Amino acid sequence: MANFQITPRAAFVESNELNFRSLYLFHTPLGSNQNQSGIVDSNVTTGLGATVVNNWPICDGPSPGATVVARAQGLHIYAGNWQNTFSITFEVERYVHRCIHTWLYISL
């Protein structure tokens, strides 16, 4: 069972940490079950600008048979480092009307 809690707020929340214990995000860029797709290729000269849309499942366990409780739906853009923006849309009944919008910076 996923161990997380959401407290509804009317105000915009900025620069807070969201901690979801026991939730696992799966991204599969290749193969028959891919859940992301490139929509813009990078610039040949600079290597910048690659844009990928994603619909990553978030599950309550690390195994392939785990239950999908939410999806991270959005895009990521390469601008020297990957920058991600996505909405976490919950699919489990008790959180079905909840959505979290997030911006994530990943340096690889």
C-alpha positions as CSV (number, residue, x, y, z in Angstrom):
1,M,0.0,0.0,0.0
2,A,1.3,3.4,-0.9
3,N,2.3,5.5,2.1
4,F,1.5,9.1,1.3
5,Q,-0.8,11.9,2.3
6,I,-2.1,15.0,0.5
7,T,-3.6,17.9,2.3
8,P,-5.8,20.1,0.1
9,R,-4.8,23.8,-0.1
10,A,-6.3,26.7,-2.0
11,A,-3.0,28.6,-2.0
12,F,-0.2,28.0,-4.5
13,V,2.7,26.1,-2.9
14,E,6.2,26.9,-3.9
15,S,9.6,25.4,-3.0
16,N,8.2,22.6,-0.8
17,E,9.5,19.0,-0.7
18,L,7.0,16.3,-1.4
19,N,8.0,13.0,0.1
20,F,6.2,9.9,-1.1
21,R,7.4,6.8,0.6
22,S,7.0,3.5,-1.1
23,L,6.1,4.9,-4.5
24,Y,8.1,4.1,-7.6
25,L,8.2,6.0,-10.9
26,F,8.8,3.9,-14.0
27,H,10.1,5.4,-17.2
28,T,10.5,3.2,-20.2
29,P,12.0,5.0,-23.2
30,L,12.4,1.9,-25.5
31,G,10.5,-1.3,-26.3
32,S,6.9,-2.3,-26.7
33,N,5.8,-0.7,-23.4
34,Q,7.4,2.7,-23.8
35,N,5.8,5.5,-21.9
36,Q,7.6,8.5,-23.3
37,S,8.1,9.7,-26.9
38,G,10.4,12.3,-28.4
39,I,8.6,15.1,-30.2
40,V,11.5,17.5,-31.1
41,D,15.0,16.4,-32.0
42,S,18.0,18.2,-30.6
43,N,19.8,20.9,-32.6
44,V,22.6,19.3,-34.6
45,T,25.1,22.0,-33.7
46,T,24.3,22.7,-30.1
47,G,22.8,19.4,-29.0
48,L,20.1,21.4,-27.2
49,G,16.3,21.4,-27.5
50,A,15.4,17.7,-27.5
51,T,11.8,17.5,-26.1
52,V,10.1,14.4,-24.9
53,V,6.6,13.9,-23.6
54,N,5.9,11.4,-20.9
55,N,3.1,9.4,-19.2
56,W,5.1,7.6,-16.6
57,P,3.3,5.2,-14.2
58,I,3.8,5.7,-10.5
59,C,3.4,2.4,-8.6
60,D,3.0,1.2,-5.0
61,G,5.9,-1.2,-5.4
62,P,9.1,-1.8,-7.4
63,S,8.0,-5.0,-9.1
64,P,6.4,-5.2,-12.6
65,G,3.1,-6.4,-11.1
66,A,2.7,-3.4,-8.7
67,T,-0.4,-1.3,-8.8
68,V,-0.4,2.0,-10.7
69,V,-1.6,4.6,-8.2
70,A,-0.7,7.7,-10.2
71,R,0.9,9.0,-13.5
72,A,3.5,11.6,-14.0
73,Q,2.3,13.3,-17.2
74,G,4.3,16.1,-18.8
75,L,7.5,16.7,-20.7
76,H,11.2,17.1,-20.4
77,I,13.6,19.3,-22.4
78,Y,17.3,19.2,-22.8
79,A,18.9,22.6,-22.2
80,G,22.4,21.5,-21.1
81,N,20.7,19.4,-18.4
82,W,17.3,17.7,-18.5
83,Q,14.5,19.9,-17.1
84,N,11.2,18.2,-16.3
85,T,7.7,19.5,-15.7
86,F,4.8,17.1,-15.1
87,S,1.5,16.7,-13.3
88,I,1.2,13.8,-10.9
89,T,-2.4,12.6,-11.5
90,F,-3.7,10.1,-9.0
91,E,-5.7,7.1,-10.2
92,V,-6.5,5.4,-6.9
93,E,-10.0,6.0,-5.6
94,R,-9.2,8.0,-2.5
95,Y,-7.0,10.4,-4.4
96,V,-8.7,10.4,-7.8
97,H,-9.5,14.1,-7.8
98,R,-6.0,15.2,-6.7
99,C,-3.3,16.5,-9.0
100,I,0.1,17.8,-8.2
101,H,1.9,20.1,-10.7
102,T,5.7,20.0,-10.3
103,W,8.9,21.2,-11.9
104,L,11.9,19.1,-11.5
105,Y,15.5,19.8,-12.4
106,I,17.8,16.8,-13.0
107,S,21.5,17.2,-13.7
108,L,23.0,14.2,-15.4
